[in-house]
Amino acid sequence: MAQQETETALEAYCVKCKTKRPVKDGHEETTENGRRALKGECPVCGTKLTRFLPNKKDDKQDDK
């Protein structure tokens, strides 16, 4: 059951297939402006997929 939850978390929208697909060979990257992103490819058509991820909670600290 935990594996199924992991798979749904690793989905991104494929613009060629026009549907959400699981990300094949997915890996996390940081963009030039510092945003986290999941990058990989569509297992059906091979198009590059990118899904932006939320910032980690420990990265955001209030200085109040």
N, CA, C and O atoms as a GROMACS GRO file, in nm:
protein
  256
    1MET      N    1   0.082  -0.119   0.000
    1MET     CA    2   0.000   0.000   0.000
    1MET      C    3   0.087   0.126   0.000
    1MET      O    4   0.051   0.224  -0.064
    2ALA      N    5   0.199   0.124   0.070
    2ALA     CA    6   0.287   0.241   0.073
    2ALA      C    7   0.346   0.268  -0.065
    2ALA      O    8   0.368   0.383  -0.102
    3GLN      N    9   0.372   0.162  -0.142
    3GLN     CA   10   0.426   0.179  -0.275
    3GLN      C   11   0.326   0.252  -0.366
    3GLN      O   12   0.366   0.334  -0.448
    4GLN      N   13   0.199   0.222  -0.350
    4GLN     CA   14   0.097   0.286  -0.431
    4GLN      C   15   0.090   0.436  -0.401
    4GLN      O   16   0.072   0.515  -0.493
    5GLU      N   17   0.105   0.476  -0.274
    5GLU     CA   18   0.106   0.616  -0.237
    5GLU      C   19   0.227   0.687  -0.297
    5GLU      O   20   0.217   0.802  -0.339
    6THR      N   21   0.342   0.619  -0.300
    6THR     CA   22   0.462   0.677  -0.357
    6THR      C   23   0.445   0.700  -0.507
    6THR      O   24   0.488   0.803  -0.559
    7GLU      N   25   0.384   0.605  -0.576
    7GLU     CA   26   0.366   0.617  -0.720
    7GLU      C   27   0.276   0.734  -0.755
    7GLU      O   28   0.303   0.805  -0.852
    8THR      N   29   0.169   0.756  -0.679
    8THR     CA   30   0.080   0.867  -0.709
    8THR      C   31   0.148   1.000  -0.683
    8THR      O   32   0.116   1.100  -0.747
    9ALA      N   33   0.242   1.003  -0.589
    9ALA     CA   34   0.313   1.127  -0.561
    9ALA      C   35   0.411   1.161  -0.674
    9ALA      O   36   0.451   1.276  -0.688
   10LEU      N   37   0.451   1.062  -0.753
   10LEU     CA   38   0.547   1.083  -0.860
   10LEU      C   39   0.479   1.091  -0.996
   10LEU      O   40   0.528   1.034  -1.094
   11GLU      N   41   0.367   1.162  -1.003
   11GLU     CA   42   0.297   1.181  -1.128
   11GLU      C   43   0.314   1.325  -1.175
   11GLU      O   44   0.329   1.417  -1.094
   12ALA      N   45   0.312   1.342  -1.306
   12ALA     CA   46   0.318   1.476  -1.365
   12ALA      C   47   0.229   1.477  -1.488
   12ALA      O   48   0.199   1.371  -1.545
   13TYR      N   49   0.187   1.595  -1.530
   13TYR     CA   50   0.098   1.608  -1.646
   13TYR      C   51   0.181   1.602  -1.774
   13TYR      O   52   0.277   1.677  -1.790
   14CYS      N   53   0.143   1.513  -1.864
   14CYS     CA   54   0.208   1.501  -1.994
   14CYS      C   55   0.127   1.583  -2.095
   14CYS      O   56   0.010   1.554  -2.118
   15VAL      N   57   0.188   1.684  -2.154
   15VAL     CA   58   0.116   1.770  -2.248
   15VAL      C   59   0.090   1.700  -2.381
   15VAL      O   60  -0.003   1.737  -2.453
   16LYS      N   61   0.168   1.601  -2.414
   16LYS     CA   62   0.147   1.527  -2.539
   16LYS      C   63   0.032   1.428  -2.524
   16LYS      O   64  -0.052   1.418  -2.614
   17CYS      N   65   0.028   1.354  -2.413
   17CYS     CA   66  -0.080   1.257  -2.387
   17CYS      C   67  -0.205   1.325  -2.332
   17CYS      O   68  -0.314   1.267  -2.335
   18LYS      N   69  -0.190   1.447  -2.280
   18LYS     CA   70  -0.299   1.524  -2.219
   18LYS      C   71  -0.362   1.454  -2.099
   18LYS      O   72  -0.484   1.455  -2.082
   19THR      N   73  -0.277   1.392  -2.017
   19THR     CA   74  -0.322   1.326  -1.895
   19THR      C   75  -0.206   1.316  -1.797
   19THR      O   76  -0.090   1.335  -1.834
   20LYS      N   77  -0.236   1.285  -1.670
   20LYS     CA   78  -0.131   1.263  -1.571
   20LYS      C   79  -0.070   1.126  -1.595
   20LYS      O   80  -0.140   1.028  -1.620
   21ARG      N   81   0.060   1.120  -1.588
   21ARG     CA   82   0.134   0.995  -1.606
   21ARG      C   83   0.236   0.979  -1.494
   21ARG      O   84   0.284   1.078  -1.439
   22PRO      N   85   0.269   0.855  -1.458
   22PRO     CA   86   0.378   0.835  -1.362
   22PRO      C   87   0.510   0.878  -1.427
   22PRO      O   88   0.528   0.862  -1.548
   23VAL      N   89   0.600   0.932  -1.348
   23VAL     CA   90   0.727   0.982  -1.401
   23VAL      C   91   0.828   0.868  -1.406
   23VAL      O   92   0.856   0.804  -1.305
   24LYS      N   93   0.881   0.842  -1.525
   24LYS     CA   94   0.982   0.738  -1.545
   24LYS      C   95   1.120   0.800  -1.524
   24LYS      O   96   1.147   0.909  -1.574
   25ASP      N   97   1.206   0.732  -1.451
   25ASP     CA   98   1.341   0.780  -1.421
   25ASP      C   99   1.338   0.918  -1.357
   25ASP      O  100   1.418   1.005  -1.392
   26GLY      N  101   1.245   0.938  -1.264
   26GLY     CA  102   1.230   1.069  -1.200
   26GLY      C  103   1.340   1.099  -1.101
   26GLY      O  104   1.387   1.011  -1.029
   27HIS      N  105   1.381   1.224  -1.100
   27HIS     CA  106   1.480   1.270  -1.004
   27HIS      C  107   1.450   1.415  -0.968
   27HIS      O  108   1.391   1.489  -1.046
   28GLU      N  109   1.492   1.454  -0.849
   28GLU     CA  110   1.467   1.590  -0.800
   28GLU      C  111   1.581   1.681  -0.840
   28GLU      O  112   1.698   1.646  -0.826
   29GLU      N  113   1.546   1.799  -0.890
   29GLU     CA  114   1.645   1.900  -0.927
   29GLU      C  115   1.605   2.032  -0.865
   29GLU      O  116   1.492   2.050  -0.820
   30THR      N  117   1.698   2.125  -0.862
   30THR     CA  118   1.669   2.261  -0.819
   30THR      C  119   1.686   2.351  -0.941
   30THR      O  120   1.789   2.346  -1.008
   31THR      N  121   1.585   2.431  -0.969
   31THR     CA  122   1.590   2.520  -1.086
   31THR      C  123   1.686   2.636  -1.060
   31THR      O  124   1.736   2.652  -0.949
   32GLU      N  125   1.710   2.715  -1.164
   32GLU     CA  126   1.802   2.828  -1.152
   32GLU      C  127   1.757   2.929  -1.046
   32GLU      O  128   1.840   2.993  -0.982
   33ASN      N  129   1.625   2.943  -1.028
   33ASN     CA  130   1.575   3.039  -0.929
   33ASN      C  131   1.549   2.975  -0.793
   33ASN      O  132   1.489   3.038  -0.706
   34GLY      N  133   1.594   2.851  -0.772
   34GLY     CA  134   1.588   2.789  -0.641
   34GLY      C  135   1.466   2.704  -0.611
   34GLY      O  136   1.451   2.656  -0.499
   35ARG      N  137   1.378   2.684  -0.708
   35ARG     CA  138   1.259   2.601  -0.685
   35ARG      C  139   1.293   2.454  -0.705
   35ARG      O  140   1.373   2.419  -0.790
   36ARG      N  141   1.230   2.370  -0.624
   36ARG     CA  142   1.249   2.225  -0.637
   36ARG      C  143   1.157   2.173  -0.747
   36ARG      O  144   1.044   2.219  -0.761
   37ALA      N  145   1.207   2.077  -0.826
   37ALA     CA  146   1.127   2.020  -0.934
   37ALA      C  147   1.158   1.873  -0.950
   37ALA      O  148   1.272   1.829  -0.931
   38LEU      N  149   1.055   1.796  -0.986
   38LEU     CA  150   1.071   1.656  -1.020
   38LEU      C  151   1.079   1.647  -1.171
   38LEU      O  152   0.990   1.696  -1.241
   39LYS      N  153   1.186   1.586  -1.223
   39LYS     CA  154   1.203   1.576  -1.367
   39LYS      C  155   1.220   1.430  -1.406
   39LYS      O  156   1.281   1.351  -1.334
   40GLY      N  157   1.165   1.397  -1.522
   40GLY     CA  158   1.174   1.262  -1.574
   40GLY      C  159   1.113   1.257  -1.712
   40GLY      O  160   1.112   1.358  -1.783
   41GLU      N  161   1.061   1.140  -1.751
   41GLU     CA  162   0.998   1.130  -1.882
   41GLU      C  163   0.871   1.048  -1.875
   41GLU      O  164   0.851   0.968  -1.783
   42CYS      N  165   0.784   1.068  -1.974
   42CYS     CA  166   0.658   0.996  -1.983
   42CYS      C  167   0.687   0.853  -2.028
   42CYS      O  168   0.758   0.834  -2.127
   43PRO      N  169   0.634   0.753  -1.959
   43PRO     CA  170   0.659   0.614  -1.998
   43PRO      C  171   0.588   0.574  -2.127
   43PRO      O  172   0.624   0.474  -2.188
   44VAL      N  173   0.488   0.651  -2.170
   44VAL     CA  174   0.411   0.617  -2.290
   44VAL      C  175   0.473   0.678  -2.416
   44VAL      O  176   0.498   0.607  -2.513
   45CYS      N  177   0.498   0.810  -2.413
   45CYS     CA  178   0.544   0.878  -2.535
   45CYS      C  179   0.688   0.927  -2.528
   45CYS      O  180   0.745   0.965  -2.630
   46GLY      N  181   0.749   0.927  -2.409
   46GLY     CA  182   0.889   0.967  -2.395
   46GLY      C  183   0.912   1.116  -2.381
   46GLY      O  184   1.028   1.160  -2.379
   47THR      N  185   0.806   1.196  -2.370
   47THR     CA  186   0.819   1.340  -2.352
   47THR      C  187   0.878   1.372  -2.215
   47THR      O  188   0.850   1.301  -2.118
   48LYS      N  189   0.959   1.478  -2.207
   48LYS     CA  190   1.013   1.521  -2.078
   48LYS      C  191   0.901   1.576  -1.992
   48LYS      O  192   0.818   1.654  -2.039
   49LEU      N  193   0.899   1.535  -1.864
   49LEU     CA  194   0.799   1.581  -1.769
   49LEU      C  195   0.867   1.659  -1.658
   49LEU      O  196   0.977   1.624  -1.615
   50THR      N  197   0.802   1.764  -1.613
   50THR     CA  198   0.850   1.844  -1.500
   50THR      C  199   0.733   1.874  -1.409
   50THR      O  200   0.627   1.915  -1.454
   51ARG      N  201   0.753   1.852  -1.280
   51ARG     CA  202   0.652   1.887  -1.181
   51ARG      C  203   0.721   1.964  -1.070
   51ARG      O  204   0.817   1.915  -1.010
   52PHE      N  205   0.672   2.084  -1.043
   52PHE     CA  206   0.730   2.164  -0.935
   52PHE      C  207   0.683   2.110  -0.802
   52PHE      O  208   0.566   2.072  -0.786
   53LEU      N  209   0.774   2.106  -0.705
   53LEU     CA  210   0.747   2.052  -0.573
   53LEU      C  211   0.742   2.165  -0.471
   53LEU      O  212   0.803   2.270  -0.491
   54PRO      N  213   0.668   2.145  -0.362
   54PRO     CA  214   0.665   2.249  -0.258
   54PRO      C  215   0.801   2.258  -0.188
   54PRO      O  216   0.877   2.161  -0.185
   55ASN      N  217   0.829   2.375  -0.134
   55ASN     CA  218   0.953   2.394  -0.059
   55ASN      C  219   0.949   2.308   0.066
   55ASN      O  220   0.842   2.281   0.121
   56LYS      N  221   1.064   2.268   0.112
   56LYS     CA  222   1.072   2.191   0.235
   56LYS      C  223   1.037   2.282   0.351
   56LYS      O  224   1.070   2.401   0.349
   57LYS      N  225   0.972   2.228   0.452
   57LYS     CA  226   0.928   2.306   0.568
   57LYS      C  227   1.046   2.366   0.643
   57LYS      O  228   1.038   2.479   0.691
   58ASP      N  229   1.157   2.291   0.655
   58ASP     CA  230   1.271   2.340   0.731
   58ASP      C  231   1.347   2.450   0.657
   58ASP      O  232   1.429   2.519   0.718
   59ASP      N  233   1.322   2.469   0.526
   59ASP     CA  234   1.385   2.578   0.452
   59ASP      C  235   1.323   2.712   0.485
   59ASP      O  236   1.390   2.815   0.480
   60LYS      N  237   1.194   2.711   0.520
   60LYS     CA  238   1.123   2.835   0.553
   60LYS      C  239   1.123   2.854   0.704
   60LYS      O  240   1.055   2.781   0.776
   61GLN      N  241   1.198   2.951   0.751
   61GLN     CA  242   1.202   2.979   0.894
   61GLN      C  243   1.168   3.125   0.915
   61GLN      O  244   1.224   3.213   0.850
   62ASP      N  245   1.076   3.150   1.005
   62ASP     CA  246   1.039   3.287   1.038
   62ASP      C  247   1.142   3.345   1.133
   62ASP      O  248   1.180   3.280   1.230
   63ASP      N  249   1.186   3.466   1.105
   63ASP     CA  250   1.285   3.532   1.189
   63ASP      C  251   1.220   3.625   1.290
   63ASP      O  252   1.280   3.726   1.328
   64LYS      N  253   1.100   3.595   1.334
   64LYS     CA  254   1.027   3.681   1.427
   64LYS      C  255   1.067   3.653   1.569
   64LYS      O  256   1.015   3.717   1.661
   0.00000   0.00000   0.00000
